[in-house]
Amino acid sequence: MSQSRLFLSDNAAPVHPALWEAMQRADRADNPYDGDALSQELDARFAALFGRECAALWVATGTAANCLALATMCAPHGGVVCHREAHIEVDEGGAPGFFLHGAKLMLAEGEGAKLDPDDIAAVIDPIRDDVHQVQPHAIAITQASEYGRSYTPDELAALAAFAKPRRLGLHMDGARFANAAAFLGGSAQEAARAASGPVDSLAFGFIKNGGMGAEAVILFDPEAAAQVRYRRKRAGHLQCKGRYLAAQILAMLDNDLWLANAANANAAAREIAAACGDRLMHPVEANELFVRLTDAERDSLRAAGFSFYDWGAGAARFVTAWNTRDDDAHALAKAIAAL
């Protein structure tokens, strides 16, 4: 199969060359763990990006980033409200329960795998305020959502206005945060509403966007950041040569490479979407497309060399990446239009 015909996942894309170069430059003696010069840069770099003081800690996986952040918000006897299709529910192998020592995920419905205050209220309002029922402690949302939908700044503000009076932490799973930011006009602040403070924590994803093995846990609460430093060590995620993770993250931040990579992936997705017409199951607001296809049509596309995941009966998912070329996106668009 031609690599250019690979639309399985942005996880299948190669590492951006700039990251290999950054890790090579980092390949020299420095302090271990997160005491090295590169790791020490992260807080200031992300504070500049978000226009707000924050702490930034590297971890190797998005699962760890989500769960370490949520563990600061939710006690073992509490619950985290998330969408029924959320990655922490569907694709993290019980890791939230492990990291949160048995805390419950409280599943909500919402169009496009997004949540709004009414969706959350439908889950938590019927809960009695007594020890016999699990009490909600936090909300987890995904930017962009599991169906490629992006939360607007106004939607994030509404969620924050709902959460804060109820003392609910608000965490954002940002595995494709860059793609959402690119869709919303290129601002990390708008994609997290960080400057005005709606989200308490963010798992800033880099691996799907050209990274190799580093994600960032962004914490806007200094007390929570202190907790995560201990929890990261206890969970086995404090790498002794952390400078190589920091080097990857900093390389992605340099010259807004994270945003340029995401913009390329989004542009490819838009071209394909234009050929899908009413086959699209969800608006394309990032780099994922969910497309109605019959079994015969899926077979036809695979016979033409395109690789993608089936997504239940009569549907498929296509994911573009930072390295998806214009002519490859055009080839898939042409093939879908010709079905």
RODO-2510 file (C-alpha; in nm, 4 decimals, decimal comma):
residues 339
     n   res          X          Y          Z
     1     m     0,0000     0,0000     0,0000
     2     s     0,1253     0,3461    -0,0823
     3     q     0,1878     0,5503     0,2312
     4     s     0,0078     0,8402     0,0622
     5     r    -0,3143     0,6388     0,0518
     6     l    -0,3113     0,5819     0,4286
     7     f    -0,6129     0,7477     0,5933
     8     l    -0,6390     0,5135     0,8922
     9     s    -0,5257     0,7571     1,1590
    10     d    -0,3003     1,0546     1,2164
    11     n    -0,1170     0,8215     1,4571
    12     a     0,0102     0,6403     1,1472
    13     a     0,1862     0,9509     1,0143
    14     p     0,5644     0,9833     1,0463
    15     v     0,7460     1,2108     1,2896
    16     h     0,8098     1,5610     1,1601
    17     p     1,1792     1,6092     1,0686
    18     a     1,2076     1,9139     1,2944
    19     l     1,1538     1,6916     1,5971
    20     w     1,4323     1,4520     1,5030
    21     e     1,6619     1,7511     1,4661
    22     a     1,5532     1,8892     1,8038
    23     m     1,6160     1,5588     1,9782
    24     q     1,9585     1,5369     1,8169
    25     r     2,0424     1,8820     1,9526
    26     a     1,9214     1,7690     2,2965
    27     d     2,1516     1,4672     2,2855
    28     r     2,4070     1,6016     2,5306
    29     a     2,4600     1,5901     2,9046
    30     d     2,2069     1,7775     3,1158
    31     n     2,0235     1,7409     3,4451
    32     p     1,8021     1,4310     3,4707
    33     y     1,4226     1,4013     3,4991
    34     d     1,2696     1,7475     3,4420
    35     g     1,5612     1,9480     3,5748
    36     d     1,7137     2,0004     3,2309
    37     a     1,7171     2,3345     3,0535
    38     l     1,4574     2,2343     2,7944
    39     s     1,2020     2,1086     3,0465
    40     q     1,2504     2,4271     3,2455
    41     e     1,1404     2,6310     2,9413
    42     l     0,7990     2,4716     2,9112
    43     d     0,6053     2,6749     3,1680
    44     a     0,7021     3,0074     3,0135
    45     r     0,6460     2,8927     2,6565
    46     f     0,2949     2,7695     2,7258
    47     a     0,2124     3,0725     2,9411
    48     a     0,2978     3,2893     2,6401
    49     l     0,0880     3,0692     2,4136
    50     f    -0,2196     3,0795     2,6365
    51     g    -0,1803     3,4298     2,7751
    52     r    -0,2090     3,2970     3,1267
    53     e     0,0211     3,1568     3,3926
    54     c     0,0357     2,7794     3,3790
    55     a     0,2503     2,4760     3,4491
    56     a     0,3385     2,2379     3,1666
    57     l     0,4573     1,8838     3,2318
    58     w     0,5584     1,6310     2,9699
    59     v     0,4278     1,2744     2,9641
    60     a     0,4610     1,0023     2,7042
    61     t     0,0931     0,9372     2,6260
    62     g    -0,2373     1,1156     2,5994
    63     t    -0,3967     0,8615     2,8319
    64     a    -0,1526     0,9554     3,1054
    65     a    -0,2057     1,3257     3,0377
    66     n    -0,5826     1,2945     3,0739
    67     c    -0,5774     1,0749     3,3798
    68     l    -0,3093     1,2614     3,5727
    69     a    -0,5004     1,5861     3,5260
    70     l    -0,8349     1,4344     3,6215
    71     a    -0,6835     1,2776     3,9325
    72     t    -0,6280     1,6278     4,0723
    73     m    -0,9996     1,7082     4,0360
    74     c    -1,1776     1,3910     4,1354
    75     a    -1,1528     1,1925     4,4584
    76     p    -1,1883     0,8120     4,4453
    77     h    -1,5482     0,8384     4,5675
    78     g    -1,6412     1,0977     4,3041
    79     g    -1,7330     1,1016     3,9371
    80     v    -1,6229     1,2602     3,6093
    81     v    -1,8941     1,3553     3,3591
    82     c    -1,7923     1,2812     3,0017
    83     h    -1,9562     1,2005     2,6704
    84     r    -2,0555     0,8405     2,6109
    85     e    -1,8125     0,8327     2,3164
    86     a    -1,5274     1,0057     2,5009
    87     h    -1,1809     0,8587     2,4624
    88     i    -1,1479     0,8188     2,8399
    89     e    -1,4553     0,5942     2,8334
    90     v    -1,4129     0,4047     2,5070
    91     d    -1,0408     0,3844     2,4332
    92     e    -0,8321     0,4099     2,7486
    93     g    -0,8684     0,0550     2,8790
    94     g    -0,9951     0,1513     3,2244
    95     a    -0,7016     0,3870     3,2873
    96     p    -0,9220     0,6591     3,4416
    97     g    -1,0440     0,4140     3,7040
    98     f    -0,6845     0,3057     3,7680
    99     f    -0,5359     0,6559     3,7993
   100     l    -0,8390     0,7913     3,9882
   101     h    -0,8462     0,4902     4,2233
   102     g    -1,1960     0,3791     4,1299
   103     a    -1,3709     0,7078     4,0566
   104     k    -1,6699     0,6710     3,8269
   105     l    -1,7143     0,7986     3,4717
   106     m    -2,0651     0,9426     3,4431
   107     l    -2,1760     0,9163     3,0816
   108     a    -2,3713     1,1891     2,9030
   109     e    -2,5213     1,2261     2,5582
   110     g    -2,4484     1,5135     2,3236
   111     e    -2,4653     1,5832     1,9518
   112     g    -2,1379     1,5281     1,7688
   113     a    -1,9767     1,3833     2,0846
   114     k    -1,9841     1,7332     2,2376
   115     l    -2,1403     1,8297     2,5689
   116     d    -2,3357     2,1390     2,6630
   117     p    -2,4667     2,2408     3,0070
   118     d    -2,8063     2,0781     2,9467
   119     d    -2,6392     1,7475     2,8562
   120     i    -2,4419     1,7541     3,1802
   121     a    -2,7364     1,8669     3,3903
   122     a    -2,9387     1,5707     3,2632
   123     v    -2,6796     1,3431     3,4241
   124     i    -2,6025     1,5206     3,7503
   125     d    -2,9253     1,6986     3,8478
   126     p    -3,1068     1,3759     3,9456
   127     i    -2,8218     1,2764     4,1812
   128     r    -2,9145     1,3122     4,5467
   129     d    -2,6721     1,5047     4,7660
   130     d    -2,5991     1,2209     5,0054
   131     v    -2,3357     0,9532     5,0643
   132     h    -2,5382     0,6823     4,8939
   133     q    -2,4778     0,8219     4,5445
   134     v    -2,1595     0,9136     4,3572
   135     q    -2,1211     1,2902     4,3422
   136     p    -1,9815     1,4642     4,0330
   137     h    -1,6420     1,6256     4,0831
   138     a    -1,5312     1,7103     3,7288
   139     i    -1,6274     1,7409     3,3630
   140     a    -1,4099     1,6132     3,0791
   141     i    -1,4564     1,7346     2,7224
   142     t    -1,2614     1,6611     2,4048
   143     q    -1,1305     1,9311     2,1675
   144     a    -1,1831     1,8381     1,8860
   145     s    -1,4454     1,5797     1,9814
   146     e    -1,4421     1,2127     1,8954
   147     y    -1,6496     1,2982     1,5879
   148     g    -1,4233     1,5818     1,4792
   149     r    -1,6394     1,8640     1,6147
   150     s    -1,4799     2,1742     1,7652
   151     y    -1,6035     2,3638     2,0703
   152     t    -1,6362     2,7352     2,0015
   153     p    -1,5152     2,9912     2,2581
   154     d    -1,8768     3,0705     2,3485
   155     e    -1,9527     2,7040     2,4064
   156     l    -1,6484     2,6742     2,6315
   157     a    -1,7529     2,9828     2,8236
   158     a    -2,0993     2,8338     2,8786
   159     l    -1,9476     2,5130     3,0127
   160     a    -1,7261     2,7085     3,2497
   161     a    -2,0191     2,9171     3,3696
   162     f    -2,2021     2,5920     3,4451
   163     a    -1,9081     2,4192     3,6132
   164     k    -1,7611     2,6890     3,8362
   165     p    -2,0612     2,7563     4,0657
   166     r    -2,0946     2,3807     4,1140
   167     r    -1,7237     2,3460     4,1960
   168     l    -1,6737     2,1045     3,9090
   169     g    -1,3283     2,0868     3,7560
   170     l    -1,3180     2,1243     3,3778
   171     h    -1,0630     1,9175     3,1869
   172     m    -1,0011     1,9220     2,8130
   173     d    -0,8687     1,6189     2,6266
   174     g    -0,6791     1,7877     2,3460
   175     a    -0,5477     1,4945     2,1466
   176     r    -0,6435     1,6953     1,8352
   177     f    -0,6381     2,0347     2,0052
   178     a    -0,4204     2,1766     1,7286
   179     n    -0,6765     2,0828     1,4646
   180     a    -0,9521     2,2530     1,6613
   181     a    -0,7381     2,5636     1,7048
   182     a    -0,6660     2,5725     1,3321
   183     f    -1,0366     2,5421     1,2544
   184     l    -1,1236     2,8222     1,4981
   185     g    -0,8785     3,0637     1,3406
   186     g    -0,5419     2,9653     1,4777
   187     s    -0,5582     3,0710     1,8420
   188     a    -0,4690     2,8337     2,1246
   189     q    -0,6333     3,0774     2,3640
   190     e    -0,9653     3,0640     2,1789
   191     a    -0,9588     2,6846     2,1477
   192     a    -0,9247     2,6517     2,5248
   193     r    -1,0596     2,9942     2,6294
   194     a    -0,7486     2,9913     2,8455
   195     a    -0,7021     3,3648     2,8848
   196     s    -1,0403     3,3989     3,0569
   197     g    -1,0008     3,0738     3,2458
   198     p    -1,2745     2,8236     3,1525
   199     v    -1,0586     2,5096     3,1472
   200     d    -0,8627     2,4010     3,4521
   201     s    -0,6410     2,1581     3,2660
   202     l    -0,5583     2,0534     2,9130
   203     a    -0,3943     1,7466     2,7654
   204     f    -0,2202     1,9186     2,4725
   205     g    -0,1688     1,6543     2,2062
   206     f     0,1389     1,6510     1,9840
   207     i     0,1809     1,2874     1,8814
   208     k    -0,1083     1,2836     1,6323
   209     n     0,0201     1,6101     1,4861
   210     g     0,3762     1,5146     1,3917
   211     g     0,5158     1,4266     1,7328
   212     m     0,6911     1,1069     1,8339
   213     g     0,6303     1,0346     2,2014
   214     a     0,5515     1,3463     2,4032
   215     e     0,2319     1,5143     2,5171
   216     a     0,1907     1,8096     2,7529
   217     v    -0,0266     1,8304     3,0636
   218     i    -0,1181     2,1985     3,1005
   219     l    -0,2391     2,3000     3,4470
   220     f    -0,3739     2,6458     3,5203
   221     d    -0,3855     2,5820     3,8970
   222     p    -0,0446     2,5852     4,0710
   223     e    -0,1691     2,3561     4,3477
   224     a    -0,2841     2,0998     4,0928
   225     a     0,0513     2,1213     3,9177
   226     a     0,2292     2,0326     4,2412
   227     q     0,0032     1,7278     4,2765
   228     v     0,0693     1,6109     3,9226
   229     r     0,4448     1,6197     3,9722
   230     y     0,4093     1,3625     4,2503
   231     r     0,1431     1,1635     4,0698
   232     r     0,3523     1,1512     3,7517
   233     k     0,6396     0,9913     3,9409
   234     r     0,4135     0,7461     4,1235
   235     a     0,2523     0,6440     3,7938
   236     g     0,5884     0,5684     3,6327
   237     h     0,5790     0,8605     3,3900
   238     l     0,8721     1,0649     3,5211
   239     q     1,1314     0,9776     3,2592
   240     c     1,4915     1,0151     3,3654
   241     k     1,5927     1,1739     3,0325
   242     g     1,2999     1,4071     3,0053
   243     r     1,4914     1,6528     2,7903
   244     y     1,4070     1,4429     2,4848
   245     l     1,0346     1,4830     2,5504
   246     a     1,0757     1,8531     2,6170
   247     a     1,2758     1,8891     2,2949
   248     q     0,9881     1,7444     2,0928
   249     i     0,7321     1,9779     2,2481
   250     l     0,9462     2,2874     2,2096
   251     a     1,0169     2,2014     1,8460
   252     m     0,6425     2,1863     1,7829
   253     l     0,5935     2,5250     1,9480
   254     d     0,8769     2,6886     1,7534
   255     n     0,7368     2,9056     1,4730
   256     d     0,3911     2,7568     1,5445
   257     l     0,4777     2,4270     1,3771
   258     w     0,1952     2,2658     1,5758
   259     l    -0,0532     2,4994     1,4070
   260     a     0,0925     2,4704     1,0561
   261     n     0,0823     2,0906     1,0758
   262     a    -0,2792     2,0949     1,1883
   263     a    -0,3780     2,3460     0,9202
   264     n    -0,2372     2,1161     0,6530
   265     a    -0,4321     1,8197     0,7869
   266     n    -0,7513     2,0257     0,8104
   267     a    -0,7145     2,1561     0,4553
   268     a    -0,6847     1,8019     0,3224
   269     a    -0,9941     1,7009     0,5180
   270     r    -1,1911     1,9919     0,3760
   271     e    -1,1072     1,8932     0,0200
   272     i    -1,2247     1,5388     0,0775
   273     a    -1,5358     1,6626     0,2584
   274     a    -1,6341     1,8733    -0,0406
   275     a    -1,6607     1,5558    -0,2477
   276     c    -1,8697     1,3667     0,0093
   277     g    -2,1885     1,5701    -0,0061
   278     d    -2,4681     1,4200     0,1988
   279     r    -2,2531     1,1161     0,2763
   280     l    -2,0997     1,3150     0,5636
   281     m    -2,2335     1,2083     0,9024
   282     h    -2,0874     1,5091     1,0893
   283     p    -1,9617     1,8529     0,9892
   284     v    -1,5860     1,8478     0,9297
   285     e    -1,4303     2,0829     1,1844
   286     a    -1,0883     1,9221     1,2228
   287     n    -0,9141     1,6394     1,0380
   288     e    -1,1616     1,3508     1,0714
   289     l    -1,4354     1,2553     0,8270
   290     f    -1,7175     1,0137     0,9013
   291     v    -1,8698     0,9024     0,5749
   292     r    -2,1676     0,6854     0,4826
   293     l    -2,0528     0,4037     0,2547
   294     t    -2,1994     0,0699     0,1612
   295     d    -1,9916    -0,2448     0,1995
   296     a    -1,9392    -0,2543    -0,1750
   297     e    -1,8223     0,1092    -0,1777
   298     r    -1,5769     0,0466     0,1038
   299     d    -1,4424    -0,2529    -0,0855
   300     s    -1,4064    -0,0394    -0,3979
   301     l    -1,2035     0,2270    -0,2165
   302     r    -0,9781    -0,0323    -0,0578
   303     a    -0,9237    -0,1971    -0,3945
   304     a    -0,8054     0,1446    -0,5182
   305     g    -0,5436     0,1445    -0,2410
   306     f    -0,7085     0,3622     0,0226
   307     s    -0,6790     0,2509     0,3841
   308     f    -0,9325     0,3564     0,6492
   309     y    -1,1373     0,2203     0,9376
   310     d    -1,4931     0,0919     0,9120
   311     w    -1,7110     0,2820     1,1591
   312     g    -2,0050     0,0557     1,2219
   313     a    -2,2501    -0,0637     0,9624
   314     g    -2,2558     0,1491     0,6497
   315     a    -1,9927     0,4019     0,7566
   316     a    -1,6198     0,4666     0,7492
   317     r    -1,3733     0,7049     0,9142
   318     f    -1,0987     0,8838     0,7220
   319     v    -0,8286     1,0817     0,9029
   320     t    -0,5885     1,3214     0,7366
   321     a    -0,2498     1,4104     0,8847
   322     w     0,0173     1,6791     0,8853
   323     n     0,1894     1,5086     0,5913
   324     t    -0,1181     1,4423     0,3740
   325     r    -0,0329     1,5819     0,0314
   326     d    -0,2726     1,7830    -0,1820
   327     d    -0,2711     1,5300    -0,4629
   328     d    -0,3426     1,2429    -0,2228
   329     a    -0,6406     1,4233    -0,0743
   330     h    -0,7548     1,5009    -0,4285
   331     a    -0,7259     1,1333    -0,5240
   332     l    -0,9489     1,0259    -0,2355
   333     a    -1,1967     1,3035    -0,3049
   334     k    -1,2152     1,2004    -0,6699
   335     a    -1,2622     0,8348    -0,5768
   336     i    -1,5463     0,9113    -0,3360
   337     a    -1,7152     1,1422    -0,5853
   338     a    -1,7002     0,8669    -0,8471
   339     l    -1,8758     0,6048    -0,6311
***
